[in-house]
Amino acid sequence: MAIAHVTPAPANPLRAGIDSGRIADPCNVVFFGASGDLFKRMLMPAIYNLRLDDILPTNFGLIGFARTPFSDDSFREYCKQSVDEFSRSGPAKESLWSDLVARIGYITADFDDTSHFKQLKALLESNDQEIGTAGNRIFYLATPPSVFPKIVAQIKRAGLDPRNNPAGWTRVIVEKPFGTDLDSARALQAEVEKVFDESHVYRIDHYLGKEPVQDIMALRFANGIFEPIWNRNYVESVQITAAETLGVEQRGGYYDNAGALRDMIQNHVMNLFALVAMEPPASSDADAIRNEKFKVFSAIEPPQPEGVFQMSARGQYGAGSVEGEPAAAYRSETDVAPDSNTETFAALRLQVNNWRWAGVPFYLRSGKRLARKVSEVAITFNQIPHRLFGEKSDTIEQNVLVIKIQPEEGISMRFNAKVPGPKNHIRSVTMDFNYGTGFGVQSAPAYERLIGDAMRGDATLFTRWDAVQRAWEIVMPVLDVWLSIRDRNFPNYPAGSQGPESAAAMNPKWRPL
Ligand code: BG6
């Protein structure tokens, strides 16, 4: 039975209205790939903090399923270490941990061996009896993507598919990347469809779980002043940036076969694009919102192969210095080919061919080892039509609305004001909203929000297949051209810089990092 959590009266008036507790159904969550980095750094700490915030159902079971040999006890210890090391709320509190630990089990598994999946079925059924998890199951695919099809097929073979579970619900959370190109995404989807309906599938894009990303819809559709000017009549251009200072760290093996376009633009950046450009949905229902996201993607014309170099820029970092520390070139990172042609920076200019946005360029960029870590959406409004104030030397800057996603979380508006004094000097100033000070609370990490939503069956923040497929269709011509024509100038930006010069040539007005 679902346990309702009653939100206590907020002590801090700034927190009034913040829904910190929500009902999740009793369930088991099975983490395939539980011995991996994602589980240790993100997923296990998220589970613990969901428990801390009373969002986890009382009737809850967690099963790790991976190759690395663990006993139940040693896996429980591994989970505790992960919480102690990575939880946002500090080391595990004894009272909470003693309750959680009893619900954790582990199966050392060979993904090729159906008997291990049958063992999983038996454990799930025993948890249903003993913990009261009511037949509800989440399968979380946190393995390398190459194993996804195998796991999905084994789920069916072992009789763990939703059609064999009439007593409860079955959901599958699929980590990114969903495919490595359009064809492989379609092939993966074909395997998924053999076992799951779309309503069972929760494709994670952790950017959608970030609080300021969710606030894009609130900004647009819970305010009267923005929507009337959110169109080609007032907006000159839109820039979406996801810039990192980190390099590829220990993930060279994966990244060298991916690159910035596939790793960041096709998913995270395109999802931001959809939220900024979509039409108002008819309701806040998951499918009403996802229909609009798909519609706006349909209005973006994939580039023609011959136009790719005009509307894109790619880069790869060479040696340099980031935040005062020397940084090695991409080609000397571990597991990266010494003559790698993989881009660590990608920028695109796309157009939305509809009445709202015709003629407005959307500039997207993402890269590693750039000057500053910043993810943001910046909307630049048209220049004023006639100049009334200011001296000749004053620059009248255009209004810019910036949605700051990270590391700062907030919204800022740049506008012009008169400098105090007898002269009519004009200078640009900003009006800032910051989440931390505005609500007196720090946002929860994205994975917490998303796992909690999957437990409640709310798919709003998960990407639907039609949108994933369309996002691949949009980036494919660029990917094909970039893969077939080597960039002889690589490396073409020093670590710690603004990115390659070709990006500046494509858009001279990038906001400085
Ligand atoms: C991941 C990418 O999806 O997102 C990584 O695979 C990237 O390469 C990461 O570093 C960035 O996430 P965040 O939340 O730090 O912006």
Residues whose N, C-alpha, C, O or C-beta is under 5 A from the ligand:
A	BS01	BG6	D263
